[in-house]
Amino acid sequence: MDERKPLLRLFVALDDLLERNDRTWWGGVVTDSRIPLIYDANYARVEADAVSLADIERTLRPALVASGATHQHVVLFRPDAARSLLDEMEAAGGRFTYDTAMCFDGDLSLDPELEVGEIAELDTRFWEAQQRTLPEFDVIDRPTIAQFVRWEREILAPAGKRWFGVTMDGEPAGFGALVALDGVGYVDNVVTFRPFRRRGVATSIVRRIVREASAARCRHVYLLADDPGPIALYERLGFRDAGQIVGWLKALG
């Protein structure tokens, strides 16, 4: 079995939270006019192998125009079986992103090294702190930051996204989140504030989130890692490589 299938199921469930998740024979086109600058909320989800860029754009482009999106975003969940589509995208220009899907297969009995608490009250102070972390995820301009926070606060949090954090020296040291849908858990938004790095903050947060996912009866727990450094860290925490996911981004001309 392709180990990315449960992760794909989670993404489909997340897409169902948005305004439109139109199924196609090759996957789906997802849009949300409330947050048109968020690429992950306005994109094509490619699940099939034999699909052309023209097939995708025929449905994707009109939907993006209707939502007010500025970029085409296409995510391939089986890039290893879609070489011709990747070649078409490369010829068309744009930018590729490569993420390694990692599935937890470690020891649930390992305790977090630091005390990790659930952030029960997602108040203004929390959203301000979360907003300060967005440049770590390449979200830098103010309109996009505002829409990202709206996505988290008004769509994902009401759907059950939970946040966990570590406090050190009386200050927030870092936090991360758990999304649990359709029996699949996803470790998201893990970040450590600069003064507290290399002190076990991220390790402790990930361990707590994995435990919470297990308690929520998630049979699979995933995260996405985008470069070798985090991959090595997550392997030490019990995650294994489950395959690559490729994104393609191009301005909507």
Contacts in CASP RR format, 6 or more apart in sequence:
PFRMAT RR
TARGET T0000
AUTHOR 0000-0000-0000
METHOD contacts of the structure
MODEL  1
MDERKPLLRLFVALDDLLERNDRTWWGGVVTDSRIPLIYDANYARVEADA
VSLADIERTLRPALVASGATHQHVVLFRPDAARSLLDEMEAAGGRFTYDT
AMCFDGDLSLDPELEVGEIAELDTRFWEAQQRTLPEFDVIDRPTIAQFVR
WEREILAPAGKRWFGVTMDGEPAGFGALVALDGVGYVDNVVTFRPFRRRG
VATSIVRRIVREASAARCRHVYLLADDPGPIALYERLGFRDAGQIVGWLK
ALG
2 78 0 8 1.000
3 101 0 8 1.000
3 103 0 8 1.000
3 242 0 8 1.000
3 243 0 8 1.000
4 77 0 8 1.000
4 78 0 8 1.000
4 101 0 8 1.000
4 242 0 8 1.000
4 243 0 8 1.000
4 245 0 8 1.000
6 103 0 8 1.000
6 183 0 8 1.000
6 184 0 8 1.000
6 219 0 8 1.000
6 220 0 8 1.000
6 222 0 8 1.000
7 77 0 8 1.000
7 101 0 8 1.000
7 103 0 8 1.000
7 184 0 8 1.000
7 186 0 8 1.000
7 220 0 8 1.000
7 222 0 8 1.000
7 242 0 8 1.000
7 245 0 8 1.000
8 47 0 8 1.000
8 77 0 8 1.000
9 182 0 8 1.000
9 184 0 8 1.000
10 179 0 8 1.000
10 181 0 8 1.000
10 182 0 8 1.000
10 183 0 8 1.000
10 184 0 8 1.000
10 185 0 8 1.000
10 186 0 8 1.000
10 222 0 8 1.000
11 45 0 8 1.000
11 77 0 8 1.000
12 21 0 8 1.000
12 45 0 8 1.000
12 182 0 8 1.000
13 181 0 8 1.000
13 182 0 8 1.000
13 184 0 8 1.000
14 156 0 8 1.000
14 179 0 8 1.000
14 181 0 8 1.000
15 21 0 8 1.000
15 28 0 8 1.000
15 30 0 8 1.000
15 45 0 8 1.000
17 155 0 8 1.000
17 156 0 8 1.000
17 159 0 8 1.000
18 30 0 8 1.000
18 31 0 8 1.000
18 32 0 8 1.000
18 41 0 8 1.000
18 155 0 8 1.000
19 31 0 8 1.000
19 32 0 8 1.000
19 33 0 8 1.000
19 34 0 8 1.000
19 67 0 8 1.000
20 29 0 8 1.000
20 30 0 8 1.000
20 31 0 8 1.000
20 32 0 8 1.000
20 63 0 8 1.000
20 67 0 8 1.000
21 28 0 8 1.000
21 29 0 8 1.000
21 30 0 8 1.000
22 28 0 8 1.000
22 29 0 8 1.000
22 30 0 8 1.000
22 59 0 8 1.000
22 63 0 8 1.000
24 59 0 8 1.000
25 48 0 8 1.000
26 46 0 8 1.000
26 47 0 8 1.000
26 48 0 8 1.000
26 51 0 8 1.000
26 55 0 8 1.000
26 56 0 8 1.000
27 44 0 8 1.000
27 45 0 8 1.000
27 46 0 8 1.000
27 47 0 8 1.000
27 48 0 8 1.000
28 44 0 8 1.000
28 45 0 8 1.000
28 46 0 8 1.000
28 47 0 8 1.000
28 59 0 8 1.000
29 43 0 8 1.000
29 44 0 8 1.000
29 45 0 8 1.000
29 59 0 8 1.000
29 60 0 8 1.000
29 63 0 8 1.000
30 41 0 8 1.000
30 42 0 8 1.000
30 43 0 8 1.000
30 44 0 8 1.000
30 45 0 8 1.000
31 41 0 8 1.000
31 42 0 8 1.000
31 63 0 8 1.000
31 64 0 8 1.000
31 66 0 8 1.000
31 67 0 8 1.000
31 69 0 8 1.000
32 38 0 8 1.000
32 41 0 8 1.000
32 42 0 8 1.000
32 67 0 8 1.000
32 155 0 8 1.000
33 66 0 8 1.000
33 67 0 8 1.000
33 68 0 8 1.000
34 147 0 8 1.000
34 150 0 8 1.000
34 154 0 8 1.000
34 155 0 8 1.000
35 41 0 8 1.000
35 42 0 8 1.000
35 147 0 8 1.000
35 148 0 8 1.000
35 150 0 8 1.000
35 151 0 8 1.000
35 155 0 8 1.000
36 42 0 8 1.000
36 67 0 8 1.000
36 68 0 8 1.000
36 69 0 8 1.000
36 70 0 8 1.000
36 147 0 8 1.000
37 69 0 8 1.000
37 70 0 8 1.000
37 143 0 8 1.000
37 144 0 8 1.000
37 147 0 8 1.000
38 144 0 8 1.000
38 147 0 8 1.000
38 148 0 8 1.000
38 151 0 8 1.000
39 71 0 8 1.000
39 73 0 8 1.000
39 249 0 8 1.000
40 73 0 8 1.000
41 151 0 8 1.000
42 63 0 8 1.000
42 64 0 8 1.000
42 67 0 8 1.000
42 68 0 8 1.000
42 69 0 8 1.000
42 71 0 8 1.000
42 73 0 8 1.000
43 60 0 8 1.000
43 72 0 8 1.000
43 73 0 8 1.000
43 74 0 8 1.000
43 75 0 8 1.000
44 56 0 8 1.000
44 59 0 8 1.000
44 60 0 8 1.000
44 72 0 8 1.000
44 73 0 8 1.000
44 74 0 8 1.000
44 75 0 8 1.000
45 75 0 8 1.000
45 77 0 8 1.000
46 56 0 8 1.000
46 74 0 8 1.000
46 75 0 8 1.000
46 76 0 8 1.000
46 77 0 8 1.000
46 78 0 8 1.000
46 82 0 8 1.000
46 85 0 8 1.000
47 77 0 8 1.000
47 78 0 8 1.000
48 78 0 8 1.000
49 78 0 8 1.000
49 81 0 8 1.000
49 82 0 8 1.000
51 82 0 8 1.000
51 85 0 8 1.000
52 84 0 8 1.000
52 85 0 8 1.000
52 88 0 8 1.000
53 85 0 8 1.000
53 88 0 8 1.000
53 89 0 8 1.000
53 92 0 8 1.000
56 74 0 8 1.000
57 72 0 8 1.000
60 72 0 8 1.000
60 74 0 8 1.000
61 72 0 8 1.000
61 252 0 8 1.000
64 71 0 8 1.000
64 72 0 8 1.000
64 252 0 8 1.000
65 252 0 8 1.000
69 252 0 8 1.000
70 251 0 8 1.000
70 252 0 8 1.000
71 249 0 8 1.000
71 250 0 8 1.000
71 251 0 8 1.000
71 252 0 8 1.000
72 248 0 8 1.000
72 249 0 8 1.000
72 250 0 8 1.000
72 251 0 8 1.000
72 252 0 8 1.000
73 247 0 8 1.000
73 248 0 8 1.000
73 249 0 8 1.000
74 89 0 8 1.000
74 247 0 8 1.000
74 248 0 8 1.000
75 245 0 8 1.000
75 246 0 8 1.000
75 247 0 8 1.000
75 248 0 8 1.000
76 82 0 8 1.000
76 85 0 8 1.000
76 86 0 8 1.000
76 245 0 8 1.000
76 246 0 8 1.000
76 247 0 8 1.000
76 248 0 8 1.000
77 245 0 8 1.000
79 86 0 8 1.000
79 244 0 8 1.000
79 245 0 8 1.000
79 246 0 8 1.000
80 243 0 8 1.000
80 244 0 8 1.000
86 246 0 8 1.000
89 96 0 8 1.000
89 248 0 8 1.000
90 96 0 8 1.000
92 250 0 8 1.000
93 250 0 8 1.000
94 248 0 8 1.000
94 249 0 8 1.000
94 250 0 8 1.000
94 251 0 8 1.000
95 248 0 8 1.000
95 249 0 8 1.000
95 250 0 8 1.000
96 246 0 8 1.000
96 247 0 8 1.000
96 248 0 8 1.000
96 249 0 8 1.000
97 226 0 8 1.000
97 246 0 8 1.000
97 247 0 8 1.000
97 248 0 8 1.000
97 249 0 8 1.000
98 226 0 8 1.000
98 244 0 8 1.000
98 245 0 8 1.000
98 246 0 8 1.000
98 247 0 8 1.000
99 224 0 8 1.000
99 225 0 8 1.000
99 226 0 8 1.000
99 244 0 8 1.000
99 245 0 8 1.000
99 246 0 8 1.000
99 247 0 8 1.000
100 224 0 8 1.000
100 225 0 8 1.000
100 226 0 8 1.000
100 231 0 8 1.000
100 241 0 8 1.000
100 242 0 8 1.000
100 243 0 8 1.000
100 244 0 8 1.000
100 245 0 8 1.000
101 222 0 8 1.000
101 224 0 8 1.000
101 241 0 8 1.000
101 242 0 8 1.000
101 243 0 8 1.000
101 244 0 8 1.000
101 245 0 8 1.000
102 222 0 8 1.000
102 223 0 8 1.000
102 224 0 8 1.000
102 225 0 8 1.000
102 231 0 8 1.000
102 234 0 8 1.000
102 235 0 8 1.000
102 239 0 8 1.000
102 240 0 8 1.000
102 241 0 8 1.000
102 242 0 8 1.000
103 220 0 8 1.000
103 221 0 8 1.000
103 222 0 8 1.000
103 239 0 8 1.000
103 240 0 8 1.000
103 242 0 8 1.000
104 210 0 8 1.000
104 213 0 8 1.000
104 220 0 8 1.000
104 221 0 8 1.000
104 222 0 8 1.000
104 237 0 8 1.000
104 238 0 8 1.000
104 239 0 8 1.000
105 238 0 8 1.000
105 239 0 8 1.000
105 240 0 8 1.000
106 237 0 8 1.000
106 238 0 8 1.000
106 239 0 8 1.000
107 238 0 8 1.000
108 210 0 8 1.000
108 211 0 8 1.000
108 214 0 8 1.000
110 207 0 8 1.000
111 207 0 8 1.000
112 203 0 8 1.000
112 204 0 8 1.000
112 205 0 8 1.000
112 207 0 8 1.000
112 208 0 8 1.000
113 200 0 8 1.000
113 203 0 8 1.000
113 204 0 8 1.000
114 166 0 8 1.000
114 168 0 8 1.000
114 199 0 8 1.000
114 200 0 8 1.000
114 201 0 8 1.000
114 204 0 8 1.000
115 166 0 8 1.000
115 167 0 8 1.000
115 204 0 8 1.000
116 164 0 8 1.000
116 165 0 8 1.000
116 166 0 8 1.000
116 204 0 8 1.000
116 205 0 8 1.000
116 207 0 8 1.000
116 208 0 8 1.000
117 164 0 8 1.000
117 165 0 8 1.000
117 166 0 8 1.000
117 208 0 8 1.000
118 162 0 8 1.000
118 163 0 8 1.000
118 164 0 8 1.000
118 165 0 8 1.000
118 212 0 8 1.000
119 126 0 8 1.000
119 163 0 8 1.000
119 164 0 8 1.000
119 165 0 8 1.000
119 175 0 8 1.000
122 153 0 8 1.000
122 157 0 8 1.000
122 163 0 8 1.000
126 163 0 8 1.000
127 149 0 8 1.000
127 152 0 8 1.000
127 153 0 8 1.000
129 172 0 8 1.000
129 175 0 8 1.000
130 149 0 8 1.000
130 152 0 8 1.000
130 175 0 8 1.000
130 189 0 8 1.000
131 145 0 8 1.000
131 149 0 8 1.000
133 189 0 8 1.000
133 191 0 8 1.000
133 193 0 8 1.000
134 140 0 8 1.000
134 145 0 8 1.000
134 148 0 8 1.000
136 191 0 8 1.000
137 189 0 8 1.000
137 191 0 8 1.000
139 145 0 8 1.000
139 148 0 8 1.000
152 161 0 8 1.000
156 179 0 8 1.000
159 181 0 8 1.000
160 179 0 8 1.000
160 180 0 8 1.000
161 177 0 8 1.000
161 178 0 8 1.000
161 179 0 8 1.000
161 188 0 8 1.000
162 177 0 8 1.000
162 178 0 8 1.000
162 180 0 8 1.000
162 212 0 8 1.000
163 175 0 8 1.000
163 176 0 8 1.000
163 177 0 8 1.000
163 189 0 8 1.000
164 175 0 8 1.000
164 176 0 8 1.000
164 177 0 8 1.000
164 178 0 8 1.000
164 205 0 8 1.000
164 208 0 8 1.000
164 209 0 8 1.000
164 212 0 8 1.000
165 172 0 8 1.000
165 173 0 8 1.000
165 174 0 8 1.000
165 175 0 8 1.000
165 176 0 8 1.000
165 205 0 8 1.000
166 172 0 8 1.000
166 173 0 8 1.000
166 174 0 8 1.000
166 175 0 8 1.000
166 196 0 8 1.000
166 201 0 8 1.000
166 204 0 8 1.000
166 205 0 8 1.000
167 173 0 8 1.000
168 196 0 8 1.000
168 199 0 8 1.000
168 201 0 8 1.000
171 193 0 8 1.000
171 195 0 8 1.000
171 196 0 8 1.000
172 193 0 8 1.000
173 192 0 8 1.000
173 193 0 8 1.000
173 195 0 8 1.000
173 196 0 8 1.000
173 199 0 8 1.000
173 201 0 8 1.000
174 191 0 8 1.000
174 192 0 8 1.000
174 193 0 8 1.000
174 196 0 8 1.000
174 201 0 8 1.000
174 202 0 8 1.000
174 205 0 8 1.000
175 189 0 8 1.000
175 190 0 8 1.000
175 191 0 8 1.000
175 205 0 8 1.000
176 187 0 8 1.000
176 188 0 8 1.000
176 189 0 8 1.000
176 190 0 8 1.000
176 191 0 8 1.000
176 205 0 8 1.000
176 209 0 8 1.000
177 187 0 8 1.000
177 188 0 8 1.000
177 189 0 8 1.000
177 190 0 8 1.000
177 209 0 8 1.000
178 185 0 8 1.000
178 186 0 8 1.000
178 187 0 8 1.000
178 188 0 8 1.000
178 209 0 8 1.000
178 212 0 8 1.000
178 213 0 8 1.000
178 216 0 8 1.000
179 185 0 8 1.000
179 186 0 8 1.000
179 188 0 8 1.000
180 186 0 8 1.000
180 213 0 8 1.000
180 216 0 8 1.000
180 218 0 8 1.000
183 216 0 8 1.000
183 217 0 8 1.000
183 218 0 8 1.000
183 219 0 8 1.000
183 220 0 8 1.000
184 218 0 8 1.000
184 219 0 8 1.000
184 220 0 8 1.000
184 221 0 8 1.000
184 222 0 8 1.000
185 213 0 8 1.000
185 216 0 8 1.000
185 218 0 8 1.000
185 220 0 8 1.000
185 221 0 8 1.000
185 222 0 8 1.000
186 221 0 8 1.000
186 222 0 8 1.000
186 223 0 8 1.000
187 206 0 8 1.000
187 209 0 8 1.000
187 210 0 8 1.000
187 213 0 8 1.000
187 221 0 8 1.000
187 222 0 8 1.000
187 223 0 8 1.000
188 223 0 8 1.000
190 202 0 8 1.000
190 205 0 8 1.000
190 206 0 8 1.000
190 209 0 8 1.000
190 223 0 8 1.000
191 202 0 8 1.000
192 199 0 8 1.000
192 200 0 8 1.000
192 201 0 8 1.000
192 202 0 8 1.000
202 233 0 8 1.000
203 233 0 8 1.000
203 237 0 8 1.000
206 223 0 8 1.000
206 234 0 8 1.000
206 237 0 8 1.000
207 237 0 8 1.000
210 221 0 8 1.000
210 237 0 8 1.000
213 221 0 8 1.000
214 221 0 8 1.000
222 242 0 8 1.000
223 234 0 8 1.000
223 239 0 8 1.000
224 245 0 8 1.000
225 231 0 8 1.000
225 234 0 8 1.000
231 241 0 8 1.000
END
